[in-house]
Amino acid sequence: MKRISLVLWKTMLVMIICYGFMSSHAYADEQADLKPIPAWNILWSDSAEGIDNVVIPSPSNKWITVRNGDLPPEKPKDISSAWVRFQLPPDVPKDYGIYIEQIYAQHLWVYIGDRLVREINFDFPYDEQRSLFPISSEDGGEFVYLRLGTSMDRLGFHSEIKLDHYSALTRAFIFRDLQNIILGCAFLFIAAIMLICSFFLKQIQLASWISLSLLILTLGTIFITYSPFMYANFTKYGDLFLDLFDISLAVFLPTLTYFFEKIFDNGNFKWIRAFRKFQIIYSAITITFMFINQLNDYRFIKAYFFASVTILGSIMIIQFILIIGLSIVFVKRGNKEAGIFSSGFALLALMGTLDLICYYASSQKYQFFLWKWGVVGFIIALIVILGRRFAINQEHMINYSKELEFYNHQLQLSDKMEMISSLAASVAHEVRNPLQVTRGFLQLVAARTDDKNKEYMGIAIEELDRASLIITDFLTFAKPQLDEFVDLNVSKEITQIEGIIVPLATLHGGRITVSIPNDLFIKGNSSKLKQVLINIIKNSIEAFQVDGQIHIWSYEKAGEVYIHIKDNGEGIEPAQLTKLGEPYYSTKTKGTGLGLMVTFRIIEIMKGHIEFKSQKYIGTEVVLRFPSIAVK
């Protein structure tokens, strides 16, 4: 998963850098010293009127003059056709051209004099065009006529008529929409990578990943199909581009709500789910209406426009208000992901607002482009949220795996303990009596034999005593005698065993330091607690290296008394730590493992916990925890 996220980050970064590099060049080229035509004329006319009626002056031809920088006149009602004319300068240099950036018309014919030089027809409900055509030096002083036709509400020019070198105008014409196309392709590429990667994800991660992939995919499609360049250069696919734009927008809105719901809501707000279901139903209705309208040659275009623009726009506003409002609520609750989401959404809103300010400040001549960077920032914020969520889920899965392994180990250990406990209790009782009888007879025989045989008898008695101790450990493990529970002062208990452990440590060339407050009390059995402490400290002493040291200290924390026993001995391997306390496991050559088994069992009966921390050749630290009690 980390590799997938890294690939996505690198891919998106490269795409953004390339986009910024190319857009900066495009912007520089577009800002070349393009020379606008100072004024032009517009004539509202009958759609049947031809070029001959326009070229020949007539009193009925009421041309309206529009100067460069003035607002164009609005289309009169019931008018579907218009003529625009302007005159070229007398001296036109070689390799010049005309570029008109924003024309509102479905059908466009361009004439120089009475000669037709360009014709574009949109057989689909799209009316935003831009036109570029070359002129020669022989065209100097000629009038250029543009016939505009539409079945929609807009008609006319909303930009300057630029005159310059044809190569400079071509760069402006191409780069004007290249930003949208590059950014859209980048989004499509990222979405494709994410969808491929989804085959390797687990079920719990799939929903949010697929929804983000769809968001990026639909945004990429919207960027590409939003560009007039696609309609001007691939006219026969224009209706397909319109369908893709409308479908992408219809999919984007409920997907955004679903992504928000999966990341933040977790089913707490049922009305968000209800709103998302409403969006899905409405999107399905608009897509169905779109195909019905298209199959009927766009006969229901006004009704479809009302459903897909007016109503859908209102739903979008409600959706964005709900999302940003809930994001603020989640931020106040301390949700970091909601903060990231709000930042990305705020960046999108800020860029859109700056675009609107520039648009109105420039008398509505400004071309929107900042909102695209807002979309990029918003998508990056969504990817960051998803990556963070994956990291959290991965961490949870690791923790669950560790807990499962721990409980499985405890279950296996418990089964072993149960079996060994039953076996130990029955065997120990049966073996102890014969051992005691044998020891008694050996003592009698030893009293009546010679010195050499006495030595042998002594060794035999010592081995029987050793076997008796092992049996005692078995019995203690099988059934710890903790009938008497009293209040124990930890400092007092450790002080009473110092007489045993300090000389033992000195004998092995080490020393013990003790730091125990006098006000720590626990509930337990005094003799068994001493047995636990002696077993652990004895193990530390036996692990001594050069200049062995044991530090014992204690304190109270969160209602528990902690007892630390730390040595600088040879340490224990990590693989061995997990096996401590298991039946018959010991790190010592002659050890049986019964001592630690008994220690674990006594601590368990006293409702305590034991934890080992160790590093090879550095030392081992044992941490005991018991419930603290208050003693007056």
MARDOSE-149369 format. One line per 8 residues: number of its first residue (from 1); their letters; for each residue x, y, z of C-alpha. Coordinates in nm, 3 decimals, padded with zeros to 5 digits, always signed. Example, Ala and Ser with C-alpha at 12.3 -4.5 7.8 and 13.67 -1.06 7.14 Angstrom:
% residues 2
1) as) +01.230 -00.450 +00.780; +01.367 -00.106 +00.714;
% end
This chain:
% residues 632
1) mkrislvl) +00.000 +00.000 +00.000; +00.287 +00.236 +00.072; +00.425 +00.166 -00.276; +00.087 +00.241 -00.435; +00.062 +00.573 -00.249; +00.419 +00.661 -00.349; +00.346 +00.593 -00.717; +00.032 +00.808 -00.701;
9) wktmlvmi) +00.215 +01.094 -00.533; +00.501 +01.085 -00.787; +00.263 +01.061 -01.081; +00.048 +01.349 -00.964; +00.351 +01.565 -00.886; +00.497 +01.508 -01.235; +00.161 +01.582 -01.396; +00.117 +01.904 -01.201;
17) icygfmss) +00.472 +02.022 -01.279; +00.425 +01.949 -01.649; +00.087 +02.120 -01.641; +00.229 +02.428 -01.470; +00.526 +02.440 -01.709; +00.314 +02.415 -02.021; +00.043 +02.647 -01.892; +00.301 +02.914 -01.809;
25) hayadeqa) +00.436 +02.893 -02.164; +00.084 +02.896 -02.301; -00.002 +03.199 -02.097; +00.313 +03.378 -02.213; +00.235 +03.301 -02.576; -00.126 +03.403 -02.533; -00.014 +03.736 -02.388; +00.189 +03.816 -02.700;
33) dlkpipaw) +00.136 +04.155 -02.861; -00.191 +04.062 -03.034; -00.348 +04.356 -03.214; -00.727 +04.385 -03.179; -00.958 +04.526 -03.446; -01.076 +04.862 -03.301; -01.447 +04.821 -03.390; -01.694 +04.591 -03.557;
41) nilwsdsa) -02.063 +04.588 -03.661; -02.345 +04.346 -03.589; -02.671 +04.303 -03.777; -02.963 +04.100 -03.643; -03.118 +03.932 -03.942; -03.345 +03.668 -04.086; -03.186 +03.324 -04.098; -03.260 +03.305 -04.473;
49) egidnvvi) -03.061 +03.619 -04.556; -02.757 +03.546 -04.775; -02.418 +03.708 -04.821; -02.532 +03.900 -05.129; -02.798 +04.087 -04.931; -02.542 +04.185 -04.669; -02.252 +04.289 -04.892; -02.473 +04.526 -05.092;
57) pspsnkwi) -02.567 +04.822 -04.867; -02.940 +04.849 -04.800; -03.143 +05.096 -04.590; -03.299 +04.798 -04.413; -02.960 +04.680 -04.292; -02.932 +04.845 -03.952; -02.578 +04.772 -03.843; -02.491 +04.831 -03.478;
65) tvrngdlp) -02.136 +04.949 -03.412; -01.949 +04.789 -03.121; -01.611 +04.930 -03.024; -01.337 +04.723 -02.872; -01.389 +04.712 -02.496; -01.766 +04.779 -02.511; -02.022 +04.523 -02.397; -02.183 +04.347 -02.695;
73) pekpkdis) -02.557 +04.400 -02.751; -02.794 +04.133 -02.625; -02.974 +03.912 -02.873; -03.333 +04.025 -02.935; -03.605 +03.778 -02.863; -03.704 +03.541 -03.147; -03.383 +03.616 -03.335; -03.173 +03.315 -03.435;
81) sawvrfql) -02.928 +03.465 -03.684; -02.688 +03.759 -03.703; -02.415 +03.904 -03.923; -02.093 +04.054 -03.797; -01.857 +04.258 -04.013; -01.530 +04.440 -03.970; -01.278 +04.590 -04.207; -00.918 +04.478 -04.237;
89) ppdvpkdy) -00.639 +04.737 -04.237; -00.528 +04.853 -04.585; -00.180 +04.706 -04.542; -00.189 +04.348 -04.417; +00.155 +04.187 -04.376; +00.228 +03.843 -04.509; +00.130 +03.535 -04.301; -00.123 +03.717 -04.084;
97) giyieqiy) -00.449 +03.582 -03.946; -00.767 +03.661 -03.752; -00.847 +03.501 -03.416; -01.181 +03.540 -03.235; -01.169 +03.371 -02.896; -01.531 +03.361 -02.781; -01.816 +03.327 -03.027; -02.163 +03.221 -02.917;
105) aqhlwvyi) -02.319 +03.037 -03.213; -02.397 +02.687 -03.326; -02.338 +02.761 -03.692; -02.061 +02.984 -03.823; -01.974 +03.096 -04.176; -01.673 +03.320 -04.239; -01.649 +03.532 -04.557; -01.377 +03.766 -04.683;
113) gdrlvrei) -01.571 +03.986 -04.918; -01.814 +03.741 -05.077; -01.569 +03.450 -05.059; -01.648 +03.172 -04.807; -01.330 +03.075 -04.615; -01.460 +02.883 -04.312; -01.776 +02.695 -04.215; -01.849 +02.521 -03.882;
121) nfdfpyde) -02.181 +02.358 -03.788; -02.270 +02.209 -03.452; -02.559 +01.964 -03.480; -02.577 +01.941 -03.103; -02.675 +02.191 -02.831; -02.337 +02.358 -02.783; -02.279 +02.720 -02.883; -01.931 +02.824 -02.766;
129) qrslfpis) -01.683 +02.851 -03.050; -01.352 +03.013 -03.131; -01.236 +03.080 -03.483; -00.891 +03.115 -03.642; -00.838 +03.172 -04.013; -00.549 +03.308 -04.225; -00.556 +03.624 -04.435; -00.321 +03.736 -04.711;
137) sedggefv) -00.177 +04.072 -04.808; -00.428 +04.082 -05.100; -00.711 +04.093 -04.843; -00.602 +04.436 -04.713; -00.894 +04.679 -04.686; -01.152 +04.404 -04.739; -01.457 +04.351 -04.519; -01.481 +04.025 -04.323;
145) ylrlgtsm) -01.834 +03.891 -04.271; -01.934 +03.632 -04.016; -02.275 +03.476 -04.026; -02.392 +03.339 -03.692; -02.684 +03.105 -03.633; -02.821 +02.932 -03.324; -03.124 +02.765 -03.174; -03.008 +02.853 -02.822;
153) drlgfhse) -03.027 +03.171 -02.613; -02.683 +03.320 -02.679; -02.563 +03.479 -03.002; -02.271 +03.713 -03.079; -01.917 +03.797 -02.974; -01.782 +03.827 -02.622; -01.416 +03.884 -02.702; -01.180 +04.092 -02.909;
161) ikldhysa) -01.110 +04.033 -03.278; -00.733 +03.983 -03.280; -00.509 +04.046 -03.581; -00.149 +03.919 -03.576; +00.100 +03.671 -03.720; -00.077 +03.347 -03.795; +00.183 +03.143 -03.602; +00.134 +03.357 -03.288;
169) ltrafifr) -00.244 +03.328 -03.319; -00.215 +02.951 -03.370; -00.020 +02.918 -03.043; -00.284 +03.124 -02.863; -00.561 +02.916 -03.023; -00.402 +02.582 -02.926; -00.272 +02.669 -02.579; -00.595 +02.837 -02.476;
177) dlqniilg) -00.756 +02.499 -02.398; -00.444 +02.285 -02.375; -00.430 +02.347 -02.000; -00.771 +02.185 -01.954; -00.681 +01.890 -02.176; -00.345 +01.825 -02.006; -00.497 +01.848 -01.659; -00.789 +01.627 -01.764;
185) caflfiaa) -00.555 +01.364 -01.910; -00.345 +01.375 -01.593; -00.655 +01.305 -01.384; -00.760 +01.023 -01.618; -00.413 +00.867 -01.593; -00.415 +00.885 -01.212; -00.767 +00.738 -01.200; -00.657 +00.453 -01.429;
193) imlicsff) -00.362 +00.373 -01.200; -00.588 +00.378 -00.895; -00.845 +00.149 -01.058; -00.571 -00.099 -01.152; -00.434 -00.088 -00.799; -00.783 -00.156 -00.660; -00.745 -00.523 -00.763; -00.481 -00.560 -00.491;
201) lkqiqlas) -00.676 -00.396 -00.210; -00.868 -00.560 +00.070; -01.246 -00.535 +00.091; -01.241 -00.284 +00.377; -01.034 -00.038 +00.170; -01.209 -00.087 -00.163; -01.516 +00.138 -00.127; -01.332 +00.462 -00.041;
209) wislslli) -01.057 +00.387 -00.295; -01.304 +00.324 -00.582; -01.508 +00.633 -00.492; -01.196 +00.855 -00.500; -01.095 +00.695 -00.832; -01.438 +00.782 -00.974; -01.408 +01.140 -00.845; -01.075 +01.187 -01.021;
217) ltlgtifi) -01.199 +01.006 -01.335; -01.511 +01.221 -01.366; -01.317 +01.543 -01.300; -01.068 +01.450 -01.572; -01.354 +01.386 -01.816; -01.518 +01.717 -01.719; -01.194 +01.909 -01.781; -01.151 +01.759 -02.127;
225) tyspfmya) -01.513 +01.783 -02.243; -01.542 +02.138 -02.102; -01.287 +02.267 -02.356; -01.426 +02.435 -02.674; -01.110 +02.315 -02.853; -01.249 +01.961 -02.855; -01.577 +02.069 -03.017; -01.406 +02.293 -03.274;
233) nftkygdl) -01.154 +02.030 -03.385; -01.357 +01.710 -03.338; -01.701 +01.837 -03.438; -01.843 +01.499 -03.535; -01.787 +01.377 -03.176; -01.946 +01.684 -03.020; -02.263 +01.508 -02.904; -02.045 +01.237 -02.744;
241) fldlfdis) -01.844 +01.503 -02.557; -02.166 +01.661 -02.429; -02.294 +01.323 -02.311; -01.966 +01.249 -02.133; -01.971 +01.590 -01.963; -02.328 +01.547 -01.836; -02.272 +01.185 -01.726; -01.948 +01.277 -01.547;
249) lavflptl) -02.117 +01.560 -01.360; -02.412 +01.337 -01.270; -02.174 +01.070 -01.134; -01.938 +01.315 -00.961; -02.195 +01.469 -00.725; -02.331 +01.152 -00.553; -01.980 +01.002 -00.553; -01.849 +01.304 -00.363;
257) tyffekif) -02.124 +01.260 -00.104; -02.050 +00.887 -00.080; -01.677 +00.950 -00.031; -01.753 +01.204 +00.242; -01.993 +00.956 +00.402; -01.739 +00.670 +00.399; -01.454 +00.879 +00.541; -01.633 +01.087 +00.806;
265) dngnfkwi) -01.991 +00.986 +00.872; -01.971 +00.610 +00.952; -02.352 +00.592 +00.952; -02.405 +00.855 +01.224; -02.613 +01.085 +01.004; -02.880 +00.884 +00.823; -03.002 +01.189 +00.633; -02.663 +01.208 +00.453;
273) rafrkfqi) -02.726 +00.858 +00.320; -03.081 +00.960 +00.225; -02.949 +01.270 +00.044; -02.693 +01.057 -00.142; -02.964 +00.811 -00.251; -03.174 +01.105 -00.374; -02.874 +01.228 -00.575; -02.825 +00.885 -00.731;
281) iysaitit) -03.192 +00.867 -00.832; -03.189 +01.221 -00.972; -02.864 +01.157 -01.162; -03.016 +00.843 -01.314; -03.323 +01.046 -01.417; -03.115 +01.321 -01.580; -02.898 +01.068 -01.769; -03.209 +00.891 -01.895;
289) fmfinqln) -03.362 +01.226 -01.994; -03.036 +01.313 -02.175; -03.060 +01.004 -02.397; -03.432 +01.060 -02.463; -03.360 +01.420 -02.564; -03.075 +01.313 -02.791; -03.278 +01.038 -02.961; -03.548 +01.299 -03.036;
297) dyrfikay) -03.300 +01.541 -03.201; -03.282 +01.763 -02.891; -03.652 +01.847 -02.908; -03.670 +01.877 -02.528; -03.355 +02.084 -02.489; -03.515 +02.357 -02.275; -03.670 +02.107 -02.032; -03.344 +01.915 -02.018;
305) ffasvtil) -03.149 +02.236 -01.957; -03.381 +02.320 -01.668; -03.335 +01.971 -01.517; -02.959 +01.937 -01.574; -02.851 +02.296 -01.506; -03.105 +02.488 -01.299; -03.225 +02.213 -01.065; -02.893 +02.029 -01.056;
313) gsimiiqf) -02.715 +02.355 -00.977; -02.946 +02.406 -00.679; -02.875 +02.051 -00.559; -02.500 +02.120 -00.592; -02.529 +02.431 -00.375; -02.720 +02.238 -00.107; -02.465 +01.955 -00.125; -02.165 +02.188 -00.084;
321) iliiglsi) -02.330 +02.371 +00.207; -02.399 +02.038 +00.381; -02.047 +01.908 +00.324; -01.864 +02.219 +00.439; -02.102 +02.257 +00.736; -02.045 +01.898 +00.852; -01.671 +01.936 +00.792; -01.666 +02.230 +01.033;
329) vfvkrgnk) -01.859 +02.020 +01.289; -01.607 +01.736 +01.257; -01.314 +01.979 +01.282; -01.453 +02.112 +01.610; -01.471 +01.752 +01.733; -01.098 +01.717 +01.667; -01.117 +01.518 +01.342; -00.790 +01.589 +01.157;
337) eagifssg) -00.918 +01.441 +00.831; -01.210 +01.684 +00.835; -00.955 +01.966 +00.873; -00.768 +01.845 +00.564; -01.095 +01.813 +00.371; -01.206 +02.162 +00.476; -00.869 +02.308 +00.372; -00.893 +02.151 +00.027;
345) fallalmg) -01.254 +02.261 -00.016; -01.169 +02.611 +00.108; -00.887 +02.633 -00.147; -01.132 +02.541 -00.423; -01.380 +02.803 -00.300; -01.105 +03.067 -00.271; -00.979 +03.006 -00.624; -01.332 +03.019 -00.760;
353) tldlicyy) -01.398 +03.344 -00.575; -01.077 +03.502 -00.711; -01.182 +03.397 -01.061; -01.518 +03.572 -01.015; -01.354 +03.887 -00.877; -01.114 +03.905 -01.173; -01.401 +03.835 -01.412; -01.614 +04.125 -01.293;
361) assqkyqf) -01.314 +04.355 -01.242; -01.219 +04.311 -01.608; -01.566 +04.390 -01.742; -01.639 +04.019 -01.790; -01.345 +03.966 -02.029; -01.144 +03.751 -01.788; -01.106 +03.380 -01.864; -01.150 +03.151 -01.563;
369) flwkwgvv) -00.846 +02.935 -01.483; -00.770 +02.960 -01.108; -01.055 +02.725 -01.019; -00.863 +02.446 -01.192; -00.584 +02.480 -00.936; -00.848 +02.478 -00.665; -00.972 +02.143 -00.801; -00.613 +02.010 -00.801;
377) gfiialiv) -00.570 +02.119 -00.438; -00.902 +01.961 -00.343; -00.811 +01.629 -00.509; -00.472 +01.629 -00.335; -00.653 +01.684 -00.004; -00.881 +01.385 -00.078; -00.580 +01.166 -00.165; -00.406 +01.273 +00.158;
385) ilgrrfai) -00.721 +01.184 +00.356; -00.746 +00.844 +00.190; -00.375 +00.775 +00.242; -00.402 +00.872 +00.606; -00.707 +00.651 +00.649; -00.523 +00.357 +00.489; -00.229 +00.413 +00.724; -00.465 +00.413 +01.025;
393) nqehminy) -00.642 +00.098 +00.901; -00.306 -00.071 +00.845; -00.199 +00.018 +01.198; -00.527 -00.119 +01.336; -00.482 -00.440 +01.141; -00.128 -00.481 +01.278; -00.254 -00.422 +01.632; -00.541 -00.668 +01.583;
401) skelefyn) -00.294 -00.923 +01.448; -00.069 -00.878 +01.749; -00.363 -00.907 +01.988; -00.488 -01.217 +01.809; -00.143 -01.373 +01.828; -00.118 -01.282 +02.197; -00.460 -01.428 +02.286; -00.389 -01.738 +02.081;
409) hqlqlsdk) -00.061 -01.782 +02.267; -00.240 -01.730 +02.599; -00.505 -01.984 +02.504; -00.245 -02.244 +02.412; -00.054 -02.171 +02.731; -00.372 -02.198 +02.935; -00.450 -02.539 +02.782; -00.098 -02.658 +02.858;
417) memissla) -00.118 -02.526 +03.213; -00.451 -02.697 +03.272; -00.320 -03.030 +03.152; +00.010 -03.004 +03.341; -00.167 -02.881 +03.654; -00.387 -03.188 +03.668; -00.097 -03.420 +03.590; +00.134 -03.250 +03.841;
425) asvahevr) -00.117 -03.272 +04.126; -00.178 -03.642 +04.077; +00.185 -03.743 +04.018; +00.331 -03.528 +04.298; +00.107 -03.683 +04.564; +00.192 -04.035 +04.448; +00.570 -03.977 +04.429; +00.629 -03.767 +04.741;
433) nplqvtrg) +00.544 -04.041 +04.994; +00.782 -04.305 +04.849; +01.056 -04.042 +04.837; +01.011 -03.956 +05.203; +01.017 -04.326 +05.304; +01.330 -04.386 +05.093; +01.501 -04.082 +05.246; +01.424 -04.207 +05.599;
441) flqlvaar) +01.572 -04.550 +05.535; +01.882 -04.394 +05.374; +01.937 -04.185 +05.685; +01.912 -04.500 +05.906; +02.154 -04.693 +05.688; +02.394 -04.398 +05.676; +02.408 -04.390 +06.058; +02.532 -04.755 +06.068;
449) tddknkey) +02.779 -04.762 +05.780; +03.139 -04.657 +05.725; +03.256 -04.312 +05.619; +03.287 -04.389 +05.248; +02.933 -04.525 +05.230; +02.811 -04.229 +05.436; +02.940 -04.000 +05.160; +02.743 -04.192 +04.901;
457) mgiaieel) +02.436 -04.193 +05.123; +02.467 -03.815 +05.167; +02.472 -03.761 +04.792; +02.165 -03.983 +04.753; +01.980 -03.790 +05.029; +02.068 -03.454 +04.860; +01.928 -03.577 +04.528; +01.612 -03.696 +04.700;
465) drasliit) +01.577 -03.350 +04.862; +01.623 -03.194 +04.519; +01.351 -03.418 +04.377; +01.130 -03.323 +04.672; +01.178 -02.954 +04.592; +01.077 -03.015 +04.231; +00.765 -03.197 +04.349; +00.690 -02.905 +04.584;
473) dfltfakp) +00.714 -02.671 +04.283; +00.474 -02.898 +04.095; +00.224 -02.882 +04.379; +00.262 -02.507 +04.413; +00.199 -02.469 +04.040; -00.096 -02.707 +04.041; -00.262 -02.550 +04.345; -00.097 -02.239 +04.490;
481) qldefvdl) -00.162 -02.209 +04.863; -00.282 -01.850 +04.875; -00.563 -01.892 +05.122; -00.433 -01.612 +05.343; -00.449 -01.270 +05.173; -00.329 -00.976 +05.382; -00.219 -00.619 +05.328; +00.149 -00.621 +05.229;
489) nvskeitq) +00.394 -00.335 +05.254; +00.614 -00.373 +04.944; +00.915 -00.206 +05.107; +00.893 -00.433 +05.413; +00.860 -00.752 +05.205; +01.167 -00.670 +04.994; +01.367 -00.570 +05.302; +01.298 -00.910 +05.460;
497) iegiivpl) +01.453 -01.097 +05.164; +01.761 -00.873 +05.137; +01.939 -01.099 +05.386; +01.912 -01.382 +05.133; +01.966 -01.207 +04.801; +02.241 -00.957 +04.892; +02.493 -01.225 +05.010; +02.405 -01.436 +04.705;
505) atlhggri) +02.475 -01.141 +04.473; +02.803 -01.069 +04.655; +02.905 -01.433 +04.619; +02.861 -01.401 +04.240; +03.065 -01.078 +04.228; +02.776 -00.831 +04.198; +02.573 -00.586 +04.403; +02.209 -00.492 +04.456;
513) tvsipndl) +02.060 -00.142 +04.503; +01.707 -00.102 +04.635; +01.487 +00.208 +04.615; +01.138 +00.137 +04.751; +00.903 +00.399 +04.910; +00.744 +00.303 +05.241; +00.385 +00.385 +05.143; +00.319 +00.121 +04.873;
521) fikgnssk) +00.069 -00.149 +04.969; -00.079 -00.448 +04.782; -00.304 -00.742 +04.867; -00.146 -01.088 +04.869; +00.035 -01.368 +05.045; +00.365 -01.271 +05.209; +00.551 -01.600 +05.165; +00.444 -01.645 +04.804;
529) lkqvlini) +00.534 -01.283 +04.712; +00.879 -01.343 +04.863; +00.905 -01.664 +04.660; +00.826 -01.469 +04.339; +01.080 -01.196 +04.414; +01.353 -01.444 +04.514; +01.299 -01.651 +04.196; +01.327 -01.344 +03.971;
537) iknsieaf) +01.625 -01.191 +04.153; +01.802 -01.527 +04.165; +01.766 -01.557 +03.785; +01.919 -01.209 +03.749; +02.211 -01.305 +03.974; +02.275 -01.621 +03.772; +02.287 -01.408 +03.454; +02.566 -01.185 +03.593;
545) qvdgqihi) +02.860 -01.096 +03.370; +03.155 -00.880 +03.483; +03.056 -00.620 +03.747; +02.702 -00.746 +03.783; +02.439 -00.501 +03.909; +02.074 -00.533 +04.001; +01.855 -00.228 +04.060; +01.518 -00.271 +04.231;
553) wsyekage) +01.275 +00.019 +04.250; +00.902 +00.070 +04.290; +00.630 +00.335 +04.253; +00.253 +00.377 +04.217; +00.087 +00.473 +03.886; -00.277 +00.466 +03.768; -00.395 +00.262 +04.070; -00.120 +00.001 +04.040;
561) vyihikdn) +00.206 -00.065 +04.222; +00.499 -00.119 +03.985; +00.805 -00.320 +04.093; +01.106 -00.305 +03.855; +01.395 -00.551 +03.878; +01.667 -00.462 +03.627; +02.005 -00.629 +03.575; +02.299 -00.584 +03.338;
569) gegiepaq) +02.337 -00.955 +03.270; +02.375 -01.147 +02.948; +02.015 -01.077 +02.838; +01.762 -01.291 +02.654; +01.695 -01.328 +02.281; +01.360 -01.182 +02.159; +01.245 -01.527 +02.046; +01.310 -01.663 +02.395;
577) ltklgepy) +01.114 -01.387 +02.570; +00.783 -01.507 +02.427; +00.842 -01.859 +02.565; +00.918 -01.761 +02.924; +00.672 -01.922 +03.163; +00.590 -02.207 +02.926; +00.605 -02.560 +03.069; +00.957 -02.706 +03.083;
585) ystktkgt) +01.114 -02.410 +02.904; +01.428 -02.261 +03.060; +01.721 -02.053 +02.935; +01.949 -02.229 +03.187; +02.134 -02.552 +03.108; +02.001 -02.747 +03.407; +01.676 -02.555 +03.449; +01.334 -02.718 +03.445;
593) glglmvtf) +01.129 -02.402 +03.385; +00.915 -02.482 +03.690; +01.040 -02.178 +03.884; +00.902 -01.928 +03.631; +00.587 -02.135 +03.586; +00.523 -02.108 +03.959; +00.610 -01.737 +03.953; +00.362 -01.670 +03.673;
601) riieimkg) +00.092 -01.869 +03.852; +00.137 -01.690 +04.185; +00.130 -01.348 +04.015; -00.186 -01.449 +03.831; -00.356 -01.558 +04.155; -00.261 -01.223 +04.314; -00.426 -01.044 +04.014; -00.092 -00.908 +03.900;
609) hiefksqk) +00.095 -00.889 +03.569; +00.454 -00.961 +03.471; +00.645 -00.820 +03.173; +00.998 -00.891 +03.048; +01.220 -00.646 +02.857; +01.561 -00.767 +02.748; +01.846 -00.706 +02.507; +02.119 -00.958 +02.444;
617) yigtevvl) +02.443 -00.873 +02.630; +02.288 -00.556 +02.774; +02.052 -00.685 +03.041; +01.698 -00.776 +03.140; +01.424 -00.579 +03.313; +01.127 -00.746 +03.482; +00.823 -00.531 +03.558; +00.566 -00.655 +03.811;
625) rfpsiavk) +00.230 -00.483 +03.850; -00.021 -00.538 +04.133; -00.343 -00.353 +04.223; -00.265 -00.084 +04.477; -00.459 -00.059 +04.803; -00.493 +00.223 +05.053; -00.398 +00.144 +05.415; -00.487 +00.384 +05.694;
% end
